Amino acid sequence: MPAHLATRLYAAGESGMGYEIFTMDLRSGQSLVFVTGNVVDFPDLPDGITTDDVLDVHPHEDRERAVRESYRGSAVFRWFYFLPHDAA
């Protein structure tokens, strides 16, 4: 997700204990609902959609829609811990 949009979601805080609910507006006019852990940077975008297609996000929106429709989560990602040479 574009960094400035992820920053807005982080600034809004958690939607609930340990999770975020938000909607994402796409260039196509489509709106997607996401329920993720507290890491919102890596949403599971549909095939063919890139970060360039993401126009806006709306924190804490569409909880009811997430319950009655399918929602998307986080993409698979891994944390990489980097230690500088002089830290060893």
DSSP file (Angstrom, degrees, kcal/mol; ACC not computed):
  #  RESIDUE AA STRUCTURE BP1 BP2  ACC     N-H-->O    O-->H-N    N-H-->O    O-->H-N    TCO  KAPPA ALPHA  PHI   PSI    X-CA   Y-CA   Z-CA
    1    1 A M              0   0    0      0, 0.0    50,-0.1     0, 0.0    51,-0.1   0.000 360.0 360.0 360.0 146.1    0.0    0.0    0.0
    2    2 A P    >>  -     0   0    0      0, 0.0     4,-2.0     0, 0.0     3,-1.0  -0.339 360.0-124.6 -56.8 137.6    1.3    3.5   -0.6
    3    3 A A  H 3> S+     0   0    0      1,-0.3     4,-2.5     2,-0.2     5,-0.2   0.839 107.0  57.2 -57.5 -38.6    3.1    4.7    2.5
    4    4 A H  H 3> S+     0   0    0      1,-0.2     4,-1.2     2,-0.2    -1,-0.3   0.828 109.2  46.4 -66.4 -29.0    1.0    7.9    3.0
    5    5 A L  H <> S+     0   0    0     -3,-1.0     4,-1.8     2,-0.2    -1,-0.2   0.887 111.3  50.4 -78.3 -39.9   -2.2    5.8    3.1
    6    6 A A  H  X S+     0   0    0     -4,-2.0     4,-2.5     1,-0.2    -2,-0.2   0.901 107.8  55.5 -61.5 -39.4   -0.7    3.2    5.6
    7    7 A T  H  X S+     0   0    0     -4,-2.5     4,-2.4     1,-0.2    -1,-0.2   0.886 104.8  52.5 -60.9 -39.6    0.4    6.2    7.7
    8    8 A R  H  X S+     0   0    0     -4,-1.2     4,-1.4     2,-0.2    -1,-0.2   0.901 109.7  48.9 -62.5 -40.7   -3.2    7.4    7.8
    9    9 A L  H  X S+     0   0    0     -4,-1.8     4,-0.7     2,-0.2    -2,-0.2   0.922 111.5  48.6 -66.0 -43.4   -4.5    4.0    9.0
   10   10 A Y  H >< S+     0   0    0     -4,-2.5     3,-0.9     1,-0.2    -2,-0.2   0.900 109.0  53.8 -61.9 -40.0   -1.8    3.8   11.7
   11   11 A A  H 3< S+     0   0    0     -4,-2.4    -1,-0.2     1,-0.2    -2,-0.2   0.822 103.1  57.6 -64.3 -30.4   -2.7    7.3   12.9
   12   12 A A  H 3< S-     0   0    0     -4,-1.4    -1,-0.2    -3,-0.2    -2,-0.2   0.695 104.9-141.9 -73.8 -18.5   -6.4    6.3   13.2
   13   13 A G    <<  -     0   0    0     -3,-0.9    -1,-0.2    -4,-0.7    47,-0.1  -0.141  37.8 -27.9  83.6 177.4   -5.4    3.5   15.6
   14   14 A E        -     0   0    0      1,-0.1     6,-0.2     6,-0.1     3,-0.1  -0.279  40.3-147.6 -65.5 148.7   -6.7    0.0   16.0
   15   15 A S  S    S-     0   0    0      4,-2.0     2,-0.3     1,-0.3     5,-0.2   0.754  84.2 -17.0 -82.5 -28.5  -10.3   -0.8   15.1
   16   16 A G  B >  S-A   19   0A   0      3,-1.5     3,-1.6    -3,-0.0     2,-0.8  -0.901 106.4 -44.5-160.1-178.5  -10.4   -3.4   17.8
   17   17 A M  T 3  S-     0   0    0     -2,-0.3     3,-0.1     1,-0.3     0, 0.0  -0.435 125.1 -12.8 -66.4 105.7   -7.9   -5.2   20.0
   18   18 A G  T 3  S+     0   0    0     -2,-0.8    20,-0.4     1,-0.2     2,-0.3   0.584 120.4  82.1  84.5  11.6   -5.2   -6.4   17.6
   19   19 A Y  B <   -A   16   0A   0     -3,-1.6    -4,-2.0    18,-0.2    -3,-1.5  -0.973  56.8-146.6-146.6 162.4   -6.9   -5.7   14.3
   20   20 A E  E     -B   36   0B   0     16,-2.5    16,-2.3    -2,-0.3     2,-0.4  -0.983   6.6-165.3-126.2 137.7   -7.7   -3.1   11.7
   21   21 A I  E     +B   35   0B   0     -2,-0.4    39,-2.8    14,-0.2    40,-0.3  -0.992  26.5 149.2-118.0 131.7  -10.8   -2.8    9.6
   22   22 A F  E     -BC  34  59B   0     12,-2.0    12,-2.9    -2,-0.4     2,-0.3  -0.992  37.6-129.7-156.2 156.8  -10.7   -0.4    6.6
   23   23 A T  E     -BC  33  58B   0     35,-1.8    35,-2.3    -2,-0.3     2,-0.4  -0.806  18.1-152.0-106.2 154.7  -12.0    0.1    3.2
   24   24 A M  E     -BC  32  57B   0      8,-2.3     8,-2.3    -2,-0.3     2,-0.5  -0.994   5.4-145.7-129.6 126.7   -9.8    0.9    0.1
   25   25 A D  E     -BC  31  56B   0     31,-2.6    30,-3.0    -2,-0.4    31,-1.2  -0.795  18.4-156.3 -92.3 131.0  -11.0    2.8   -2.9
   26   26 A L  E >   - C   0  54B   0      4,-2.7     3,-2.3    -2,-0.5    28,-0.2  -0.723  29.4-112.7-106.6 157.4   -9.5    1.7   -6.2
   27   27 A R  T 3  S+     0   0    0     26,-2.5    27,-0.1     1,-0.3    -1,-0.1   0.787 115.4  63.5 -54.7 -30.7   -9.0    3.6   -9.5
   28   28 A S  T 3  S-     0   0    0     25,-0.2    -1,-0.3     2,-0.1     3,-0.1   0.595 120.1-107.2 -71.4 -11.3  -11.7    1.3  -11.1
   29   29 A G  S <  S+     0   0    0     -3,-2.3    -2,-0.1     1,-0.4     2,-0.1   0.274  78.8 133.2  97.6  -9.7  -14.3    2.6   -8.7
   30   30 A Q        -     0   0    0     -5,-0.1    -4,-2.7     1,-0.0     2,-0.4  -0.439  44.1-151.5 -74.0 147.7  -14.4   -0.6   -6.7
   31   31 A S  E     -B   25   0B   0     -6,-0.2     2,-0.3    -2,-0.1    -6,-0.2  -0.987  10.0-163.9-121.4 131.7  -14.2   -0.6   -2.9
   32   32 A L  E     -B   24   0B   0     -8,-2.3    -8,-2.3    -2,-0.4     2,-0.4  -0.883  11.5-139.8-115.6 147.0  -12.7   -3.4   -0.9
   33   33 A V  E     -B   23   0B   0     -2,-0.3    39,-2.7    37,-0.3     2,-0.4  -0.898  20.4-168.0-105.0 134.8  -13.0   -4.2    2.8
   34   34 A F  E     -Bd  22  72B   0    -12,-2.9   -12,-2.0    -2,-0.4     2,-0.4  -0.955  15.9-172.7-122.7 141.0   -9.9   -5.4    4.7
   35   35 A V  E     +B   21   0B   0     37,-2.6     2,-0.3    -2,-0.4   -14,-0.2  -0.968  28.7 158.4-127.5 114.7   -9.6   -6.9    8.1
   36   36 A T  E     -B   20   0B   0    -16,-2.3   -16,-2.5    -2,-0.4     4,-0.1  -0.782  43.9-100.2-128.5 169.6   -5.9   -7.3    9.0
   37   37 A G        -     0   0    0      2,-0.3   -17,-0.3    -2,-0.3    -1,-0.2   0.012  69.5 -70.0 -68.8-165.9   -3.7   -7.6   12.1
   38   38 A N  S    S+     0   0    0    -20,-0.4     2,-0.8   -19,-0.1   -19,-0.1   0.507 117.7  85.5 -74.3  -1.6   -2.0   -4.4   13.2
   39   39 A V        +     0   0    0      1,-0.1    -2,-0.3     3,-0.1     3,-0.2  -0.886  47.3 165.1-100.1 109.8    0.3   -4.4   10.1
   40   40 A V        +     0   0    0     -2,-0.8    -1,-0.1     1,-0.1    -2,-0.1   0.492  50.8  91.7-101.9  -5.1   -1.7   -2.7    7.3
   41   41 A D  S    S+     0   0    0      1,-0.2    -1,-0.1   -35,-0.1   -35,-0.1   0.742  87.0  47.4 -64.4 -25.3    1.2   -2.1    4.9
   42   42 A F  S    S+     0   0    0     -3,-0.2    33,-3.3    33,-0.1    -1,-0.2  -0.586  72.9 177.4-122.1  69.0    0.8   -5.3    3.0
   43   43 A P  B     -E   74   0C   0      0, 0.0     2,-1.5     0, 0.0    31,-0.3  -0.383  41.0-109.4 -70.9 151.8   -2.9   -5.8    2.1
   44   44 A D        -     0   0    0     29,-2.7    29,-0.1    31,-0.1    30,-0.1  -0.649  43.6-163.3 -80.5  88.7   -3.8   -8.9    0.0
   45   45 A L        -     0   0    0     -2,-1.5     3,-0.1     1,-0.1     6,-0.1  -0.474  22.9-103.6 -76.3 145.6   -4.7   -7.1   -3.2
   46   46 A P    >   -     0   0    0      0, 0.0     3,-2.1     0, 0.0    -1,-0.1  -0.243  51.6 -78.5 -62.5 156.3   -6.7   -9.0   -5.8
   47   47 A D  T 3  S+     0   0    0      1,-0.3     3,-0.1     3,-0.0     0, 0.0  -0.284 120.6  22.9 -53.6 137.0   -4.9  -10.3   -8.9
   48   48 A G  T 3  S+     0   0    0      1,-0.3     2,-0.5    -3,-0.1    -1,-0.3   0.315  98.2 110.3  87.0  -8.7   -4.2   -7.6  -11.4
   49   49 A I    <   -     0   0    0     -3,-2.1    -1,-0.3     3,-0.0     2,-0.2  -0.857  44.8-176.8-101.6 132.5   -4.4   -4.8   -8.8
   50   50 A T    >   -     0   0    0     -2,-0.5     3,-1.8    -3,-0.1     4,-0.4  -0.718  45.0 -97.5-118.8 173.2   -1.2   -2.9   -7.9
   51   51 A T  G >  S+     0   0    0      1,-0.3     3,-1.1    -2,-0.2    -1,-0.0   0.763 120.6  67.7 -62.4 -23.8   -0.5   -0.2   -5.3
   52   52 A D  G 3  S+     0   0    0      1,-0.2    -1,-0.3   -51,-0.1    -3,-0.0   0.740  95.1  57.3 -66.2 -21.4   -0.8    2.3   -8.2
   53   53 A D  G <  S+     0   0    0     -3,-1.8   -26,-2.5   -27,-0.1     2,-0.5   0.575  83.2  99.5 -84.2 -10.6   -4.5    1.4   -8.3
   54   54 A V  E <   +C   26   0B   0     -3,-1.1   -28,-0.2    -4,-0.4     3,-0.1  -0.682  40.9 168.4 -84.6 120.2   -5.1    2.4   -4.7
   55   55 A L  E     -     0   0B   0    -30,-3.0     2,-0.3    -2,-0.5   -29,-0.2   0.824  58.4 -11.6 -98.5 -39.3   -6.6    5.9   -4.4
   56   56 A D  E     -C   25   0B   0    -31,-1.2   -31,-2.6     2,-0.0    -1,-0.3  -0.983  50.6-143.8-159.0 161.4   -7.8    6.2   -0.7
   57   57 A V  E     -C   24   0B   0     -2,-0.3   -33,-0.2   -33,-0.2   -35,-0.0  -0.954   5.5-156.0-131.6 154.2   -8.4    4.3    2.5
   58   58 A H  E >   -C   23   0B   0    -35,-2.3   -35,-1.8    -2,-0.3     3,-1.1  -0.907  19.6-139.9-133.6 102.4  -11.0    4.8    5.2
   59   59 A P  E 3  S+C   22   0B   0      0, 0.0   -37,-0.2     0, 0.0   -45,-0.1  -0.294  79.5   6.5 -65.8 146.2  -10.2    3.5    8.7
   60   60 A H  T 3  S+     0   0    0    -39,-2.8     3,-0.4     1,-0.2     2,-0.3   0.645  96.1 139.4  63.3  19.9  -12.7    1.7   10.8
   61   61 A E    <   +     0   0    0     -3,-1.1    -1,-0.2   -40,-0.3    -3,-0.1  -0.705  52.2  13.9-100.4 149.0  -15.3    1.6    8.0
   62   62 A D     >  +     0   0    0     -2,-0.3     4,-2.3     3,-0.1    -1,-0.2   0.813  59.0 155.1  67.6  39.5  -17.7   -1.1    6.9
   63   63 A R  H  > S+     0   0    0     -3,-0.4     4,-1.3     1,-0.2    -2,-0.1   0.914  79.6  49.6 -56.4 -43.0  -17.6   -3.5    9.9
   64   64 A E  H  > S+     0   0    0      1,-0.2     4,-2.0     2,-0.2     3,-0.2   0.901 109.1  51.1 -65.2 -40.5  -21.1   -4.7    8.9
   65   65 A R  H  > S+     0   0    0      1,-0.2     4,-2.6     2,-0.2    -1,-0.2   0.885 106.3  55.5 -63.8 -38.1  -20.0   -5.2    5.3
   66   66 A A  H  < S+     0   0    0     -4,-2.3    -1,-0.2     1,-0.2    -2,-0.2   0.825 109.3  48.2 -63.5 -31.0  -17.0   -7.2    6.5
   67   67 A V  H  < S+     0   0    0     -4,-1.3    -2,-0.2    -3,-0.2    -1,-0.2   0.889 119.6  35.1 -76.4 -40.5  -19.4   -9.5    8.4
   68   68 A R  H  < S+     0   0    0     -4,-2.0     2,-0.2     2,-0.1    -2,-0.2   0.712 121.5  41.2 -91.8 -19.8  -21.9  -10.1    5.6
   69   69 A E  S  < S-     0   0    0     -4,-2.6     2,-0.2    -5,-0.2     0, 0.0  -0.705  96.3 -86.5-116.8 171.6  -19.4  -10.1    2.6
   70   70 A S        -     0   0    0     -2,-0.2   -37,-0.3     1,-0.0     2,-0.3  -0.567  45.1-162.6 -75.1 145.0  -16.0  -11.6    2.0
   71   71 A Y        -     0   0    0     -2,-0.2     2,-0.3    -5,-0.1   -37,-0.2  -0.830  13.2-122.2-121.9 164.1  -13.2   -9.4    3.1
   72   72 A R  B     -d   34   0B   0    -39,-2.7   -37,-2.6    -2,-0.3     2,-0.1  -0.688  24.2-167.6-103.4 158.8   -9.5   -9.4    2.3
   73   73 A G        -     0   0    0     -2,-0.3   -29,-2.7   -39,-0.2     2,-0.3  -0.144  39.1 -45.8-119.2-144.7   -6.7   -9.7    4.8
   74   74 A S  B     -E   43   0C   0    -31,-0.3    -1,-0.2   -39,-0.2     2,-0.1  -0.674  53.0-117.4 -92.5 147.9   -3.0   -9.3    4.7
   75   75 A A        -     0   0    0    -33,-3.3     2,-0.4    -2,-0.3   -31,-0.1  -0.373  45.8 -85.7 -71.7 162.9   -0.7  -10.6    2.0
   76   76 A V        +     0   0    0     -2,-0.1     2,-0.3   -33,-0.1    -1,-0.1  -0.586  64.7 158.0 -71.2 127.9    1.9  -13.2    3.1
   77   77 A F        -     0   0    0     -2,-0.4     2,-0.4    -3,-0.1    -3,-0.0  -0.964  29.3-143.8-146.6 163.5    5.0  -11.4    4.3
   78   78 A R        -     0   0    0     -2,-0.3     2,-0.3     2,-0.0    -2,-0.0  -0.981  18.6-123.8-130.6 142.8    8.0  -12.0    6.5
   79   79 A W        -     0   0    0     -2,-0.4     2,-0.5     2,-0.0    -2,-0.0  -0.647  21.8-157.1 -80.5 141.7    9.9   -9.8    8.8
   80   80 A F        -     0   0    0     -2,-0.3     2,-0.6     2,-0.0    -2,-0.0  -0.981   3.5-153.0-122.7 118.0   13.6   -9.5    8.1
   81   81 A Y        -     0   0    0     -2,-0.5     2,-0.5     2,-0.0    -2,-0.0  -0.814  10.8-160.2 -94.8 123.2   15.8   -8.4   11.0
   82   82 A F        -     0   0    0     -2,-0.6    -2,-0.0     0, 0.0     0, 0.0  -0.894   6.8-168.7-107.4 126.6   18.9   -6.7   10.0
   83   83 A L        -     0   0    0     -2,-0.5     5,-0.1     2,-0.0    -2,-0.0  -0.965  24.5-125.7-111.6 124.5   21.9   -6.4   12.2
   84   84 A P    >   -     0   0    0      0, 0.0     3,-2.0     0, 0.0     4,-0.4  -0.273  28.0-108.4 -62.1 155.6   24.7   -4.0   11.2
   85   85 A H  G >  S+     0   0    0      1,-0.3     3,-1.1     2,-0.2    -2,-0.0   0.872 118.2  52.9 -53.0 -42.0   28.2   -5.5   10.9
   86   86 A D  G 3  S+     0   0    0      1,-0.2    -1,-0.3     2,-0.1    -3,-0.0   0.470  93.4  74.2 -79.3   0.8   29.4   -3.6   14.0
   87   87 A A  G <         0   0    0     -3,-2.0    -1,-0.2     1,-0.2    -2,-0.2   0.656 360.0 360.0 -85.1 -15.9   26.5   -4.9   16.2
   88   88 A A    <         0   0    0     -3,-1.1    -1,-0.2    -4,-0.4    -2,-0.1   0.478 360.0 360.0 -77.8 360.0   27.8   -8.4   16.5
